Amino acid sequence: MSYDICTVGTGPAGLAAALALAQTGLRIAVIGPAPNGQDTRTAALFAGSVTLLENLGLGEACRADGEPIFAIRVIDDMGGLLRAPEVTFTAQEVERELFGLNISNVGLVRALRERMLQSSNITLIEDNVTAVTVADDHAAITLAAGPVVTARLVVGADGRNSLCRQAAGIDIKTWGYDQSAIACTFTHSGKHRGISTEFHRPAGPMTFVPATPNSSGLVWVEHPTVAAEMAALDTEAFRVVLAERLQGLLGDIGKIGPRAVFPLSGLVAKDAGRSRVALVGEAAHVIPPIGAQGLNLGLRDAASIADCVTDALATGADIGGDSVLAAYGRMRHTDISARIWSIDLLNRSLLVQSPPVQALRGLGLHILKSVGPLRRFAIREGLHPSFVMPRLMQPHAASAGSPHP
């Protein structure tokens, strides 16, 4: 039970990391439970993430299961005397056909698993991890069934309560919000036209993202008490409230899928990698579901650790050594910090009812609406930060196999 790399976690970020690392030809083990198929969320994958999946051989599967996003619309629903202008960002403005694809988490995990099972150098071990220990030259992962798996590098994709992170002794910073998000999908009589819409409301944003031609994924942020009350409503009562909040934008509301409530919180690891452990996804960072940044950030983690391992192989370095993990940490620090700061600032700006704060927020939207170059810069940076471009997120990258110049 010895491998070059062990990925702990079978969510989208962990599976993508395993597939990216498999491009190196190393022996990869992926450990985690089988999916339960009960995840109600969807993931809006932006251009770099879609390119990563295409380069990993999942382009056709994701296009078949995903709904294209051509534009992102922001609507001020704060109820203030001075209403900020509605702003729509289009992919055509930055010479793209679309911003990305919205795909169900269940469908994305299924596609990643199917592709992973086709790989000759990936072994899937469907079991829970009970302990992770690190030594100078390897890490050991103890399975619930009893065996121990060893590897030179562990990719911790095991979520916000990561055992891998704890084993590496990596500290975290956490914070909370007095908010919860209601997530579900719903059908509607009107057409979304490939536009993802975000209402800015005093309790937080309310976002719907195209899921199929006549359905959308909903992330509705409210005060925790209100969110619990909304989730507990019967279907007809919830339909009435949802239609009222959407202001007729999508026509009549039809079938509503299962509703789930998630408390909003934040987390960031002080280091992205240490002691033979590299953190990806929510083991490294947790941010509110605003602007569809969370999974896109995790997929950049996955592509970046593949770059670092590839470069280590090219120079003969230890793939789990301190220098490689330090390089990974440097590669991810600015991207993670910038996303956490910007999402936190936007979210808190909605919660502060001070007129000067609301005026500044409105002014910012007005400038984005009016100043074309600034709006286009914001679109490009929102889709993919210009200072981060892992090889597998570059178009036509056949593999992770060439080192950085």
LUMRO-699874 format. One line per 8 residues: number of its first residue (from 1); their letters; for each residue x, y, z of C-alpha. Coordinates in steps of 0.1 Angstrom, whole numbers. Layout:
BEGIN
NUM> a> X:Y:Z ~ ...
% end
This chain:
BEGIN
1> msydictv> 0:0:0 ~ 28:24:-10 ~ 23:52:-36 ~ 41:83:-48 ~ 11:105:-39 ~ -20:100:-19 ~ -50:123:-23 ~ -73:122:7
9> gtgpagla> -108:134:-2 ~ -132:124:-30 ~ -149:158:-37 ~ -144:177:-69 ~ -111:194:-59 ~ -95:162:-47 ~ -105:142:-77 ~ -93:170:-100
17> aalalaqt> -60:171:-82 ~ -55:133:-86 ~ -62:135:-123 ~ -39:165:-127 ~ -11:148:-108 ~ -16:115:-128 ~ -4:134:-159 ~ 31:131:-143
25> glriavig> 30:93:-146 ~ 34:89:-108 ~ 15:63:-89 ~ -15:80:-72 ~ -39:67:-46 ~ -73:85:-39 ~ -89:77:-6 ~ -124:87:5
33> papngqdt> -160:76:7 ~ -182:69:-23 ~ -205:98:-32 ~ -240:97:-17 ~ -257:116:-46 ~ -275:139:-22 ~ -256:171:-29 ~ -281:197:-41
41> rtaalfag> -256:224:-51 ~ -243:234:-85 ~ -209:248:-94 ~ -203:276:-118 ~ -170:268:-134 ~ -152:297:-150 ~ -129:296:-181 ~ -97:284:-164
49> svtllenl> -116:256:-146 ~ -133:245:-178 ~ -100:245:-196 ~ -85:224:-168 ~ -113:198:-172 ~ -109:198:-210 ~ -72:192:-207 ~ -80:163:-183
57> glgeacra> -103:147:-209 ~ -136:158:-194 ~ -146:185:-218 ~ -173:165:-236 ~ -188:152:-204 ~ -189:186:-188 ~ -204:203:-218 ~ -231:176:-220
65> dgepifai> -240:180:-183 ~ -233:217:-179 ~ -253:248:-188 ~ -234:277:-205 ~ -232:311:-187 ~ -229:340:-212 ~ -234:369:-188 ~ -234:379:-151
73> rviddmgg> -260:405:-139 ~ -259:424:-106 ~ -292:439:-94 ~ -294:463:-64 ~ -322:451:-42 ~ -311:469:-10 ~ -343:490:-7 ~ -324:523:-2
81> llrapevt> -334:557:-15 ~ -305:557:-40 ~ -306:525:-60 ~ -273:514:-77 ~ -275:508:-114 ~ -280:473:-127 ~ -248:460:-142 ~ -244:432:-167
89> ftaqever> -210:417:-176 ~ -209:398:-208 ~ -184:373:-221 ~ -183:390:-254 ~ -167:421:-238 ~ -136:401:-232 ~ -137:382:-265 ~ -150:350:-250
97> elfglnis> -180:329:-262 ~ -190:322:-226 ~ -180:328:-190 ~ -181:291:-182 ~ -204:262:-174 ~ -227:256:-145 ~ -228:219:-136 ~ -243:200:-107
105> nvglvral> -219:188:-80 ~ -232:153:-84 ~ -227:154:-122 ~ -192:169:-118 ~ -181:143:-93 ~ -195:115:-115 ~ -176:127:-145 ~ -143:131:-125
113> rermlqss> -147:96:-111 ~ -154:80:-144 ~ -123:97:-159 ~ -102:87:-129 ~ -112:50:-132 ~ -99:50:-168 ~ -64:61:-156 ~ -39:32:-152
121> nitliedn> -18:49:-125 ~ -47:60:-102 ~ -60:36:-75 ~ -93:44:-58 ~ -97:33:-22 ~ -133:38:-10 ~ -127:41:27 ~ -126:67:55
129> vtavtvad> -93:79:69 ~ -89:77:106 ~ -54:91:111 ~ -26:108:92 ~ 10:109:104 ~ 40:125:88 ~ 77:116:90 ~ 108:129:74
137> dhaaitla> 106:109:42 ~ 69:98:39 ~ 34:102:53 ~ 12:74:65 ~ -26:73:62 ~ -46:48:83 ~ -78:35:69 ~ -110:27:88
145> agpvvtar> -107:-9:75 ~ -73:-12:91 ~ -46:-10:64 ~ -20:18:63 ~ -12:36:30 ~ 21:55:27 ~ 31:82:2 ~ 59:107:-4
153> lvvgadgr> 33:135:-8 ~ -2:137:6 ~ -27:161:-10 ~ -52:170:17 ~ -86:176:0 ~ -105:164:31 ~ -125:195:38 ~ -126:222:65
161> nslcrqaa> -120:197:93 ~ -90:183:75 ~ -71:155:93 ~ -42:161:68 ~ -40:197:78 ~ -39:188:115 ~ -12:162:109 ~ 10:187:92
169> gidiktwg> 5:211:121 ~ -8:239:99 ~ -27:266:118 ~ -59:281:105 ~ -78:314:109 ~ -116:311:110 ~ -144:336:112 ~ -182:335:110
177> ydqsaiac> -211:354:95 ~ -245:358:109 ~ -259:343:77 ~ -270:310:62 ~ -275:300:26 ~ -305:282:12 ~ -295:260:-18 ~ -318:243:-43
185> tfthsgkh> -327:241:-79 ~ -360:252:-94 ~ -378:252:-128 ~ -393:284:-143 ~ -415:293:-173 ~ -392:322:-184 ~ -358:319:-201 ~ -326:328:-182
193> rgistefh> -308:333:-216 ~ -276:320:-201 ~ -275:349:-176 ~ -264:344:-140 ~ -281:370:-118 ~ -271:382:-83 ~ -295:403:-63 ~ -277:424:-36
201> rpagpmtf> -300:424:-6 ~ -296:437:30 ~ -293:401:43 ~ -268:391:17 ~ -268:381:-20 ~ -294:360:-37 ~ -281:343:-68 ~ -296:321:-94
209> vpatpnss> -274:304:-120 ~ -285:286:-152 ~ -288:249:-146 ~ -308:237:-177 ~ -326:257:-203 ~ -356:260:-180 ~ -342:256:-145 ~ -317:275:-123
217> glvwvehp> -296:268:-92 ~ -304:290:-63 ~ -281:303:-35 ~ -302:325:-12 ~ -283:341:17 ~ -304:352:47 ~ -301:357:85 ~ -299:321:100
225> tvaaemaa> -334:324:116 ~ -350:335:83 ~ -331:309:63 ~ -344:281:86 ~ -379:295:84 ~ -377:297:46 ~ -363:261:43 ~ -391:248:66
233> ldteafrv> -419:263:44 ~ -440:239:24 ~ -433:239:-13 ~ -462:262:-23 ~ -454:288:4 ~ -417:287:-6 ~ -427:291:-43 ~ -446:323:-34
241> vlaerlqg> -418:339:-15 ~ -392:329:-41 ~ -413:344:-69 ~ -417:376:-50 ~ -379:379:-44 ~ -372:372:-81 ~ -396:401:-91 ~ -410:382:-121
249> llgdigki> -375:379:-137 ~ -380:342:-146 ~ -417:340:-150 ~ -437:314:-131 ~ -418:292:-107 ~ -424:255:-112 ~ -409:224:-96 ~ -386:231:-66
257> gpravfpl> -359:206:-57 ~ -348:196:-22 ~ -337:225:-1 ~ -305:225:20 ~ -293:252:45 ~ -256:259:50 ~ -242:283:76 ~ -218:308:62
265> sglvakda> -183:309:75 ~ -147:315:65 ~ -114:297:69 ~ -79:300:56 ~ -49:279:63 ~ -17:298:74 ~ 3:276:49 ~ -9:258:18
273> grsrvalv> 17:231:23 ~ 40:217:49 ~ 54:184:63 ~ 46:164:32 ~ 11:177:30 ~ -3:200:3 ~ -38:214:10 ~ -64:219:-17
281> geaahvip> -100:231:-17 ~ -118:236:16 ~ -89:221:35 ~ -70:253:25 ~ -98:279:23 ~ -135:283:29 ~ -153:314:16 ~ -190:323:13
289> pigaqgln> -209:312:-18 ~ -206:346:-35 ~ -194:352:-70 ~ -189:314:-76 ~ -153:316:-64 ~ -149:286:-40 ~ -146:256:-63 ~ -128:276:-90
297> lglrdaas> -102:285:-63 ~ -99:248:-54 ~ -94:238:-90 ~ -66:263:-92 ~ -51:246:-62 ~ -53:213:-80 ~ -36:226:-112 ~ -9:244:-92
305> iadcvtda> 2:214:-71 ~ 5:194:-104 ~ 28:222:-117 ~ 50:221:-85 ~ 53:183:-86 ~ 62:184:-123 ~ 89:209:-117 ~ 102:188:-88
313> latgadig> 105:158:-111 ~ 123:178:-137 ~ 150:189:-112 ~ 152:157:-92 ~ 137:173:-61 ~ 117:154:-35 ~ 81:158:-45 ~ 70:161:-9
321> gdsvlaay> 100:180:3 ~ 100:214:20 ~ 112:233:-10 ~ 84:220:-32 ~ 57:227:-6 ~ 71:261:0 ~ 69:268:-38 ~ 33:256:-37
329> grmrhtdi> 25:279:-8 ~ 40:309:-26 ~ 21:300:-58 ~ -12:300:-40 ~ -8:327:-14 ~ -18:358:-34 ~ -47:342:-52 ~ -63:328:-20
337> sariwsid> -57:360:0 ~ -72:382:-28 ~ -103:361:-32 ~ -110:358:5 ~ -105:396:10 ~ -127:406:-20 ~ -156:382:-12 ~ -155:392:25
345> llnrsllv> -155:429:17 ~ -184:425:-7 ~ -205:404:17 ~ -199:428:46 ~ -207:458:25 ~ -242:444:20 ~ -247:439:57 ~ -236:474:67
353> qsppvqal> -266:497:64 ~ -246:529:68 ~ -256:554:40 ~ -219:563:33 ~ -210:526:28 ~ -240:520:6 ~ -232:551:-14 ~ -196:538:-20
361> rglglhil> -209:504:-30 ~ -234:521:-55 ~ -206:543:-68 ~ -185:512:-74 ~ -212:496:-95 ~ -218:529:-114 ~ -181:531:-123 ~ -181:494:-134
369> ksvgplrr> -212:501:-156 ~ -198:533:-171 ~ -161:527:-175 ~ -155:500:-202 ~ -118:493:-196 ~ -123:489:-159 ~ -153:467:-164 ~ -134:444:-188
377> faireglh> -105:442:-163 ~ -129:432:-136 ~ -144:405:-158 ~ -110:390:-167 ~ -98:390:-131 ~ -130:375:-119 ~ -128:347:-144 ~ -92:339:-137
385> psfvmprl> -65:361:-120 ~ -39:372:-145 ~ -10:364:-121 ~ -20:327:-118 ~ -20:305:-149 ~ -11:268:-141 ~ -2:249:-172 ~ -32:227:-171
393> mqphaasa> -54:258:-171 ~ -38:270:-203 ~ -55:261:-236 ~ -43:231:-255 ~ -21:219:-226 ~ -17:182:-234 ~ -2:173:-200 ~ 15:187:-169
401> gsphp> 48:173:-181 ~ 68:203:-191 ~ 85:224:-163 ~ 83:261:-160 ~ 110:280:-179
% end
